[in-house]
Amino acid sequence: MSGQNARTRSRARLAEDLKSWMIMLPGLILMTFFIWEPLLESVRMSLYKTRNIELVRFIGLDNFISVVGKDDFLQALANTFSYTFWSLIIGFALPVLLALLIGETVRGKSFFRTAAYLPNMLPGLAVIILWSSFFSGEKSGVLNILLGRLGIPQQSYLTRYEWVIPIIIIISTWKGAGATALIYMAGMAGVNPELYEAAAIDGATVWQRVFHILLPSIRKLAGTLLILQIISVFQIMYEPMVLTKGGPDNASLSLMQLMWQYAFGGSMNYGKASAVAVIVTLILLVMTAIYSYFNRKESDWD
Amino acid sequence: MKQPQRTGVIRDYDMHSASVRVGYAVVILLCILMVILAVFPILWVILAGFKDLKELIASTSIFPQSYDLSRFATTWAQLGIAKNYLNSLISVVGSVICALVFNGLLGYGLGTLKPKGYGIVKRLVMLSLLMPTTISIVPLFMNIQKLGLSNSFVPLWLSYGANAMYVILFVQFFESLPASIIEASRIDGCNPLQIFFHIVLPLSKPICAVVAIFAVNAAWSDFLLPYLVLRGGELQTVMVRLFVFSTDQTVNADAMMRSVVFSMIPPIILFFIFQKQLTENTVSVGIKG
């Protein structure tokens, strides 16, 4: 009797699981179509010679060899690392600082938070076009107007080889730093203010409280945001595409932009474009693996 | 007026020290500087929209000579932006509906129903969060072409039904719902779909609002996939149009500045209506993420 009961129960359970999977099915189909299948497909395509949207024949690693052998690939690879480097220099600490500053304010805190978040709402494309007139080399470029008042002569900022990547990073930092600061503020709010009280009674100065209580409290969050930042900067594409078209002389060409050029820049070489995408994916995977290795080590210590 | 409580590192009695008071003044000044840096470029582009081409190229003043709104109206009419606005609206509405329905149901399965084997899917979704979609845009575009869905909003709408971040937001919310409510309605004989529509959904307004606001803004700002799908056709959205302007130089700089303003108006309006939800919700996303 009881065995039969268990069987009916497990059959009921099975029917219920099936129903649950049916509910999830539409979402799963879309995930497969828009994310998972294309990711696998790009690996397959990178191994084929393509003509328009047809796979012509299997050619092994030829796409990779041909892509990597070109000068613009090495330049784009170096540039992409340069983007990442500058983004860490300019964009990593700034949100922490903003969060710290806004967190200390008493009156007007919500106003400051709102203002910090505002640039993040604007469409990325509009932001790039808007800033292009700031850095324009014309005498009507906003930076030339402002710095001209300080007696600094007219400059052409976006055609300077060594400035173009930092400028693009400044623009994307302007857009994103405030929103990231709000995430840090949430992390900082997890600290009980009584801890600061206690430390103060023990004679800790304000700076000591910042360095020994506040900053340690966001260390883990900072690690997570760091890896997310690296992953997203590594895929930088439309910013240089719109602002500089990769120039001057490929100085701001990024890997993903190179992918876009292969696919949609006229030659429609989807195989080679996929090869670039696969290389970017592999680099990102390696970076994520390194991060999670160190992260695990750190939690062991804790 | 009641002084709000200090929640930061600086405590009330620190303010007795002159050096802390000076430090606090510096903090406020830096915050004000931040506000100026955040707002000035936006104000500038609006002011620049009032200039005509000659003024925009030659003038070294931030302020325009006149505030003539008819220049905006002229550009709006000449470039036919109204049609692009309508297209953007259709694209955004469909995207938001897809974002809520498909990610919501998947999140309900992974967060509440948890059928056998759901763990693998959950891990796959988490992993997709780390691999944003630009990387696979080429094969995705080919798939869309093969299905003959170019020049249609359908693939754009559906692409918002496959967003790993929204799914995870839903999962985290549904996991926080008390299991007893769902168990009780199950015993009362509701099937999972009834439970979703009658019990879970009414409780989920906050998370639906968050996902909807994010999706509105993302769908409005999106232009890479929309450009590939809609280029050359009648269905171009505002951002696709702006992207086309930015790649060929046929549009004058002054019309360009006004188009940038047009593209920023809806997000800014959305921001001022929902600023509270936005600034607070980023926060909760942050803690969980």
Chai-1 contact restraints between the chains, C-beta under 6 A:
chainA,res_idxA,chainB,res_idxB,connection_type,confidence,min_distance_angstrom,max_distance_angstrom,comment,restraint_id
A,D17,B,P115,contact,1.0,0.0,6.0,A-B,restraint_1
A,D17,B,K116,contact,1.0,0.0,6.0,A-B,restraint_2
A,K19,B,P192,contact,1.0,0.0,6.0,A-B,restraint_3
A,S20,B,G109,contact,1.0,0.0,6.0,A-B,restraint_4
A,S20,B,L113,contact,1.0,0.0,6.0,A-B,restraint_5
A,S20,B,P115,contact,1.0,0.0,6.0,A-B,restraint_6
A,W21,B,P115,contact,1.0,0.0,6.0,A-B,restraint_7
A,I23,B,L105,contact,1.0,0.0,6.0,A-B,restraint_8
A,I23,B,G109,contact,1.0,0.0,6.0,A-B,restraint_9
A,I23,B,P192,contact,1.0,0.0,6.0,A-B,restraint_10
A,M24,B,L106,contact,1.0,0.0,6.0,A-B,restraint_11
A,M24,B,G109,contact,1.0,0.0,6.0,A-B,restraint_12
A,P26,B,F102,contact,1.0,0.0,6.0,A-B,restraint_13
A,G27,B,F102,contact,1.0,0.0,6.0,A-B,restraint_14
A,G27,B,L105,contact,1.0,0.0,6.0,A-B,restraint_15
A,G27,B,L106,contact,1.0,0.0,6.0,A-B,restraint_16
A,L30,B,F102,contact,1.0,0.0,6.0,A-B,restraint_17
A,L30,B,L158,contact,1.0,0.0,6.0,A-B,restraint_18
A,L30,B,G161,contact,1.0,0.0,6.0,A-B,restraint_19
A,L30,B,A162,contact,1.0,0.0,6.0,A-B,restraint_20
A,M31,B,A162,contact,1.0,0.0,6.0,A-B,restraint_21
A,F34,B,S159,contact,1.0,0.0,6.0,A-B,restraint_22
A,F34,B,A162,contact,1.0,0.0,6.0,A-B,restraint_23
A,I35,B,S128,contact,1.0,0.0,6.0,A-B,restraint_24
A,I35,B,A162,contact,1.0,0.0,6.0,A-B,restraint_25
A,P38,B,S136,contact,1.0,0.0,6.0,A-B,restraint_26
A,P38,B,P139,contact,1.0,0.0,6.0,A-B,restraint_27
A,P38,B,L140,contact,1.0,0.0,6.0,A-B,restraint_28
A,L39,B,S136,contact,1.0,0.0,6.0,A-B,restraint_29
A,E41,B,P139,contact,1.0,0.0,6.0,A-B,restraint_30
A,S42,B,S136,contact,1.0,0.0,6.0,A-B,restraint_31
A,S42,B,P139,contact,1.0,0.0,6.0,A-B,restraint_32
A,M45,B,P139,contact,1.0,0.0,6.0,A-B,restraint_33
A,I53,B,M142,contact,1.0,0.0,6.0,A-B,restraint_34
A,I53,B,Q145,contact,1.0,0.0,6.0,A-B,restraint_35
A,L101,B,V27,contact,1.0,0.0,6.0,A-B,restraint_36
A,L101,B,L30,contact,1.0,0.0,6.0,A-B,restraint_37
A,L101,B,C31,contact,1.0,0.0,6.0,A-B,restraint_38
A,G103,B,G8,contact,1.0,0.0,6.0,A-B,restraint_39
A,E104,B,G8,contact,1.0,0.0,6.0,A-B,restraint_40
A,E104,B,I10,contact,1.0,0.0,6.0,A-B,restraint_41
A,E104,B,V27,contact,1.0,0.0,6.0,A-B,restraint_42
A,T105,B,C31,contact,1.0,0.0,6.0,A-B,restraint_43
A,V106,B,P4,contact,1.0,0.0,6.0,A-B,restraint_44
A,V106,B,R6,contact,1.0,0.0,6.0,A-B,restraint_45
A,F112,B,C31,contact,1.0,0.0,6.0,A-B,restraint_46
A,R113,B,T279,contact,1.0,0.0,6.0,A-B,restraint_47
A,T114,B,Q275,contact,1.0,0.0,6.0,A-B,restraint_48
A,T114,B,T279,contact,1.0,0.0,6.0,A-B,restraint_49
A,A115,B,V35,contact,1.0,0.0,6.0,A-B,restraint_50
A,A115,B,A38,contact,1.0,0.0,6.0,A-B,restraint_51
A,Y117,B,T279,contact,1.0,0.0,6.0,A-B,restraint_52
A,L118,B,A38,contact,1.0,0.0,6.0,A-B,restraint_53
A,P119,B,A38,contact,1.0,0.0,6.0,A-B,restraint_54
A,M121,B,P267,contact,1.0,0.0,6.0,A-B,restraint_55
A,M121,B,F271,contact,1.0,0.0,6.0,A-B,restraint_56
A,L122,B,M264,contact,1.0,0.0,6.0,A-B,restraint_57
A,L122,B,P267,contact,1.0,0.0,6.0,A-B,restraint_58
A,P123,B,S221,contact,1.0,0.0,6.0,A-B,restraint_59
A,P123,B,M239,contact,1.0,0.0,6.0,A-B,restraint_60
A,P123,B,S263,contact,1.0,0.0,6.0,A-B,restraint_61
A,L125,B,F223,contact,1.0,0.0,6.0,A-B,restraint_62
A,L125,B,M239,contact,1.0,0.0,6.0,A-B,restraint_63
A,L125,B,L242,contact,1.0,0.0,6.0,A-B,restraint_64
A,L125,B,F243,contact,1.0,0.0,6.0,A-B,restraint_65
A,A126,B,V260,contact,1.0,0.0,6.0,A-B,restraint_66
A,A126,B,S263,contact,1.0,0.0,6.0,A-B,restraint_67
A,A126,B,M264,contact,1.0,0.0,6.0,A-B,restraint_68
A,I129,B,S246,contact,1.0,0.0,6.0,A-B,restraint_69
A,I129,B,V260,contact,1.0,0.0,6.0,A-B,restraint_70
A,L130,B,P41,contact,1.0,0.0,6.0,A-B,restraint_71
A,L130,B,V45,contact,1.0,0.0,6.0,A-B,restraint_72
A,L130,B,V260,contact,1.0,0.0,6.0,A-B,restraint_73
A,K139,B,T60,contact,1.0,0.0,6.0,A-B,restraint_74
A,S140,B,I57,contact,1.0,0.0,6.0,A-B,restraint_75
A,S140,B,S59,contact,1.0,0.0,6.0,A-B,restraint_76
A,I145,B,T60,contact,1.0,0.0,6.0,A-B,restraint_77
A,A179,B,T282,contact,1.0,0.0,6.0,A-B,restraint_78
A,L182,B,T282,contact,1.0,0.0,6.0,A-B,restraint_79
A,L182,B,V283,contact,1.0,0.0,6.0,A-B,restraint_80
A,I183,B,G286,contact,1.0,0.0,6.0,A-B,restraint_81
A,A186,B,V283,contact,1.0,0.0,6.0,A-B,restraint_82
A,A186,B,G286,contact,1.0,0.0,6.0,A-B,restraint_83
A,A186,B,I287,contact,1.0,0.0,6.0,A-B,restraint_84
A,P193,B,T7,contact,1.0,0.0,6.0,A-B,restraint_85
A,Y196,B,V9,contact,1.0,0.0,6.0,A-B,restraint_86
A,Y196,B,R11,contact,1.0,0.0,6.0,A-B,restraint_87
A,A200,B,R11,contact,1.0,0.0,6.0,A-B,restraint_88
A,V206,B,V9,contact,1.0,0.0,6.0,A-B,restraint_89
A,V206,B,I10,contact,1.0,0.0,6.0,A-B,restraint_90
A,R209,B,V9,contact,1.0,0.0,6.0,A-B,restraint_91
A,V210,B,V9,contact,1.0,0.0,6.0,A-B,restraint_92
A,L214,B,V9,contact,1.0,0.0,6.0,A-B,restraint_93
A,Q235,B,T134,contact,1.0,0.0,6.0,A-B,restraint_94
A,V242,B,S246,contact,1.0,0.0,6.0,A-B,restraint_95
A,A263,B,V138,contact,1.0,0.0,6.0,A-B,restraint_96
A,Y270,B,V138,contact,1.0,0.0,6.0,A-B,restraint_97
A,A273,B,V138,contact,1.0,0.0,6.0,A-B,restraint_98
A,S274,B,V138,contact,1.0,0.0,6.0,A-B,restraint_99
A,A277,B,I135,contact,1.0,0.0,6.0,A-B,restraint_100
A,T281,B,I135,contact,1.0,0.0,6.0,A-B,restraint_101
